[in-house]
Structures are given as structure tokens and as C-alpha cells.
Amino acid sequence: MSFIEVSHTADVKIRARAPTLETLFSDACDALMLVMYGSSRKGTIKKEITITSADIDSLLLDFLSEVLFVSEVEGMVFSKADVKIDGLNLHAELKGEPFTRKRHAKGTEVKGISYSGLSIRHDANGFMVDILFDV
């Protein structure tokens, strides 16, 4: 897990770095769940997500938006995302558990994922992205 919270005036901004694109997406998902539910998360239930997008930045935005949607609608808290990317197609196996107020109410409500400033960058050290969570 390689991400940090970056100072932002109104929302939560995360900077994630990873050696591979798949790990970057997985770490971004972990950051989203940490912001929303805190660190007390386990993985016993599996959920699969498949997404196709127009470009790699949209793929990340669509993936995180789908994770947010599934989490809220199905009452799930995810602890791990095993992400596979083939071009502009993503398949993820999420592991998690049902939301319980006692264990998961330590976070901040995230309303959405912002496209503002979202741009995946690649250099000799791997991949990096800044993500803005609308709270």
C-alpha cells in the first residue's frame, strides 16, 4: 500500500504510487476504503467487477466509482482488490465484509470521485496519480 493524503481545502486528495498499473488501481481502491471506513477491514466475501473505458484515466475513475457504488448499495467494506488490466479493460476481484457501524463508522462519507486533476503519470519509478474524493 503506497499512498498518502495530500492537503486539500474541501475534499480528500490522495497521491498513490506503485510499480505497476494494477497495483496503482488496487492501492487507490484501498485508499478509498480507508477514507470511508478506517483500517478495520477484513476480506471474506468476494465481489467481481468488470469495466471497459475510453482511456486509462477514465478506467481508474470508473473503477473507483463502481467500488463506491457497490460499497454503498450492497453495504460492503472492501479490504483488498486484485486488479487485472488488459488495455482499457479491467477485471477486479474485491474481497470484503458487510458494513457494521461498530467497526466501520470511523471514516468520512465519500460522495464521488472527481475527474479534476486526475492524470495517471508513468516514469522510471512506476506509476503515480492524484485522486480527489468528493466528501
Secondary structure, 3 states (H helix, E strand, C coil): CCEEEECCCCCEEEEEEECCHHHHHHHHHHHHHHHHHCCCCCCCEEEEEEEECCCHHHHHHHHHHHHHHHHHHHCEEEEEEEEEEECCEEEEEEEEEECCHHHHCCCCCCCEEECCCCCCEEECCEEEEEEEEEC
